[in-house]
Each structure stands twice: as C-alpha cells, then as structure tokens.
Amino acid sequence: MSDVNENILIPVSISLLYDGMVVQDDIYCADGDRLLITSGNKINDEQIDRIRNLNSHRSTIYVTGRTHKNMLSKRPVIDIERRTEVEKASGYADAKDSTLELLEEIAKEKVVDQQSLQDVSQELSNRLKATPPTIIVSLINAMAPVDEYLQRHSVNVSLLNGLIGRWMGLSADDVDRLVLIGLLHDCGKTQLPPTILNAPRKLTVVEFEVVKMHAVYTYNLLSEFPENIGLAAS
C-alpha cells in the first residue's frame, strides 16, 4: 500500500478493534463525519464498547489505510501445538465437526438437506459474531491435516465470506447468506473419489479434469435452492 493510500479513510468492521490496540490515526463514525477516538490512544474492551455505542451500534467505522494494515498485522499466530486448544475454545472445532457431518450426509444421500444446512450455517454465523476476526484469520491460516481439507476449507471460506460481508457493512441477512454460500461452495467435491480429493501429491492431468467437475456437481446438488445461491456457490 502506498503512503498516499495509507492516509485515505476506508470503511472497516468495528470488530477489527482489539483490546490493547494503539490507534495510529483518528477513527471516525460510520458516516465518516464524527470523530470517535483520536490518534495515539491505547484502547481497551470498555472503550471499544463505548465506540460501538457512539457509532449508533453500526458495524462500520472509518480508519486510515495505515491503521487498517496495522489492525490486520497484529493478529495472533497459532502454531500447530496450540491449534487444537484454540479451535476447541473458539468453537471452531465444533463447527468443523458439524460441517463434516453435513458433507458426509451430502456424499451419502447426494442431496443437500436444507434443515441440516441451516443448522450448520447458523452455527457458523454465531461463531462469526462471537469470535474476534484476528482469531478467525489465525485459525484459517493454521496448518491442518490433509484428510480434513474439505470440511476445514468449507468452514474457512464460510467464515471469510462472513468477515468480508461485515467489513463491507452489509446487513445481517446478507452476511448470513454469504456464510451459507461459503459453506456450500465446495459441496460438489463430496462426489469426488477420496483418493483424488485427499491426494498428498500433485494430481495427474486426468485427476485434475475429474476435480474440475466439482463446480458442476455443486450446481446440480443445489438445484432446489434459489438460482442465486446455486450460481454463487458453484
């Protein structure tokens, strides 16, 4: 990011504020015309709640590009040894297990049960609201076993979709829809041979052609859903 861009105000999610953060530049309200906190201050959770109240409980605030980059760079790093502990404490492990059950059901029945999907999607939406973005990003970046690829990837894309939606200031319903789409986006891979899906090596040309069919399988599995869901997920 250039020096010029770092000084431009951009909208970000208020959830990116964290306890102990030192504000590099002034932070403004969702409309960009009211100063919420001045540069140089070190904020805590109580002040973050106060900022949220002053922001009329709207999810978006305005910060400089430099402040935004600093927010993202301060996310905690989770090593392999701590991964299991953090996943359990944050609820990520439960969400991953629920996603695995959903994907196994899709693989077996070759259909997406809408109630099961809604249950898992709501669980992920709740995790998104309850977990700091820094923890979510660190969990996504943590190393994980190859044989857990599909359920983890589905959870990760779902959460990333939700984070992006919140940073854009979208409505709660739109964010929930993005979470659901992220959860579904690779459901077609349940129709692929596990030996190809979890291959710990570079795929052959033929295998890669098989994998590329997963988008078609996803779209077909979502034939009973609204067209925009099927198109977005596939």
C-alpha positions in Angstrom: 0.0 0.0 0.0 1.4 3.4 -0.9 1.9 6.3 1.5 -0.9 8.2 -0.1 -3.4 5.3 0.2 -2.4 4.7 3.8 -3.7 8.2 4.6 -7.1 7.7 2.9 -10.1 6.9 5.1 -11.6 3.5 4.4 -14.6 1.7 5.9 -13.8 -1.4 8.0 -15.6 -3.5 10.5 -15.7 -2.2 14.1 -14.9 -5.8 15.1 -11.3 -5.3 14.0 -10.6 -3.1 17.0 -9.0 -5.1 19.8 -8.0 -4.7 23.4 -4.6 -3.1 23.8 -4.6 -1.6 20.3 -2.7 1.7 19.9 -4.6 4.0 17.5 -2.2 5.3 14.9 -4.7 7.8 13.3 -8.1 9.2 14.2 -11.1 6.9 13.9 -14.4 8.2 12.6 -18.0 7.0 12.7 -19.9 5.1 10.1 -20.7 8.3 8.2 -17.1 9.5 8.3 -18.1 12.9 9.8 -17.8 12.3 13.6 -14.5 11.7 15.4 -14.8 8.6 17.7 -11.3 8.4 19.0 -8.1 10.4 18.4 -4.7 9.0 17.4 -2.2 7.9 20.0 -4.8 6.4 22.3 -4.5 2.8 23.6 -7.9 1.3 23.7 -9.4 -1.5 25.8 -12.6 -3.5 25.6 -14.6 -1.0 27.6 -13.6 1.8 25.2 -14.5 -0.4 22.2 -18.0 -0.9 23.6 -18.2 2.9 24.0 -17.1 3.4 20.4 -19.8 1.0 19.3 -22.4 2.9 21.2 -21.2 6.3 19.8 -21.4 4.7 16.4 -25.1 4.0 16.9 -24.3 0.3 17.0 -23.5 0.3 13.3 -20.8 -2.2 12.3 -18.7 0.0 10.1 -16.2 2.7 11.2 -13.7 4.7 9.1 -9.9 4.4 9.6 -6.9 5.2 7.6 -5.3 2.6 5.3 -2.3 2.7 7.6 -4.4 1.9 10.7 -6.3 -0.9 8.8 -3.0 -2.5 7.8 -1.8 -2.3 11.4 -5.0 -4.0 12.6 -4.5 -6.9 10.3 -0.8 -7.3 11.1 -1.4 -7.7 14.8 -3.4 -10.9 14.5 -2.1 -13.7 16.9 -0.1 -16.5 15.3 -1.4 -20.0 16.2 1.2 -22.8 15.9 0.5 -26.5 15.4 0.8 -27.2 19.1 -1.9 -24.6 20.1 -4.2 -25.2 17.2 -6.4 -27.9 18.8 -6.7 -25.9 22.1 -7.7 -22.7 20.3 -10.1 -24.4 17.9 -11.9 -26.0 20.8 -12.1 -22.8 22.9 -13.3 -20.7 20.0 -16.0 -23.2 18.8 -14.2 -23.7 15.5 -13.8 -27.5 16.3 -17.5 -27.9 16.9 -18.3 -26.0 13.7 -15.8 -28.2 11.8 -17.3 -31.4 13.1 -20.9 -30.2 12.2 -19.7 -29.3 8.7 -18.1 -32.8 8.3 -21.4 -34.4 9.3 -23.2 -32.3 6.7 -20.7 -33.1 4.0 -20.9 -36.8 4.8 -24.7 -36.7 4.6 -24.4 -35.0 1.2 -21.9 -37.6 0.0 -24.2 -40.4 1.0 -27.6 -39.1 0.0 -26.4 -37.0 -3.0 -28.8 -34.2 -1.9 -28.4 -31.2 0.4 -30.8 -31.3 3.3 -32.0 -27.8 3.8 -32.6 -28.1 7.6 -29.2 -29.6 8.2 -27.6 -26.9 6.1 -29.5 -24.1 8.0 -28.3 -25.6 11.4 -24.7 -25.7 10.4 -24.8 -22.3 8.7 -26.4 -20.7 11.7 -23.7 -22.2 13.9 -21.1 -20.7 11.7 -22.9 -17.3 11.8 -22.9 -17.4 15.6 -19.2 -18.3 15.6 -18.5 -15.3 13.3 -20.3 -12.9 15.7 -18.7 -14.3 18.9 -15.1 -14.7 17.7 -12.6 -11.8 17.1 -11.6 -11.6 13.4 -7.9 -11.9 14.4 -8.6 -15.3 15.9 -10.7 -16.4 12.9 -7.9 -15.4 10.4 -5.3 -17.2 12.5 -7.3 -20.4 12.6 -7.8 -20.3 8.9 -4.0 -19.8 8.4 -3.0 -22.6 10.9 -1.6 -25.8 9.4 -4.0 -28.7 9.4 -4.2 -32.4 8.4 -4.7 -33.2 4.7 -7.5 -35.5 5.4 -9.5 -32.7 7.0 -9.2 -30.5 3.9 -12.8 -30.4 2.7 -14.5 -29.6 6.0 -11.9 -27.1 7.0 -11.9 -25.4 3.7 -15.7 -25.2 3.7 -15.7 -23.7 7.2 -12.8 -21.3 6.3 -14.5 -19.9 3.2 -17.8 -19.6 5.0 -16.1 -17.5 7.8 -14.1 -15.5 5.3 -17.3 -14.7 3.3 -18.9 -13.5 6.5 -15.9 -11.4 7.5 -15.8 -9.7 4.1 -19.6 -9.0 4.3 -19.2 -7.4 7.8 -16.2 -5.3 6.6 -18.4 -4.1 3.8 -21.1 -3.1 6.2 -23.7 -5.5 4.7 -26.9 -6.3 6.5 -27.0 -9.2 8.9 -29.2 -11.2 6.5 -26.7 -10.7 3.6 -23.8 -11.7 5.9 -25.7 -14.9 6.9 -26.3 -15.6 3.2 -22.6 -15.2 2.4 -21.8 -17.6 5.3 -24.2 -20.2 3.8 -22.8 -19.8 0.3 -19.3 -20.2 1.6 -20.3 -23.4 3.4 -21.8 -24.8 0.2 -19.3 -23.6 -2.4 -17.4 -26.9 -2.5 -20.1 -29.4 -1.7 -19.7 -30.9 -5.1 -16.4 -32.3 -4.0 -18.3 -34.8 -1.9 -19.0 -36.5 -5.2 -15.3 -37.0 -6.0 -13.2 -40.1 -5.1 -11.5 -39.5 -1.7 -8.2 -40.8 -3.2 -8.2 -37.8 -5.5 -9.7 -35.3 -3.1 -7.1 -36.0 -0.4 -4.2 -37.0 -2.5 -1.0 -35.7 -0.8 0.7 -35.1 -4.1 0.3 -33.3 -7.4 -2.7 -34.6 -9.3 -2.3 -36.2 -12.7 -3.8 -34.5 -15.8 -6.7 -36.9 -15.7 -7.3 -36.5 -12.0 -7.3 -32.7 -12.4 -10.0 -33.0 -15.0 -12.1 -35.0 -12.6 -11.6 -32.4 -9.9 -12.7 -29.6 -12.2 -16.2 -31.2 -12.4 -16.9 -30.4 -8.8 -18.4 -27.0 -9.7 -20.9 -28.8 -11.9 -21.7 -31.2 -9.1 -22.2 -28.3 -6.7 -24.6 -26.6 -9.0 -26.6 -29.8 -9.5 -26.8 -30.5 -5.8 -28.2 -27.1 -5.3 -31.0 -27.4 -7.9 -33.7 -27.0 -5.3 -32.2 -23.8 -4.0 -32.7 -20.2 -5.3 -30.8 -19.7 -8.5 -28.6 -17.0 -7.0 -27.4 -19.4 -4.3 -26.5 -22.1 -6.8 -24.7 -19.8 -9.1 -22.8 -18.1 -6.3 -21.7 -21.4 -4.7 -20.6 -23.0 -7.9 
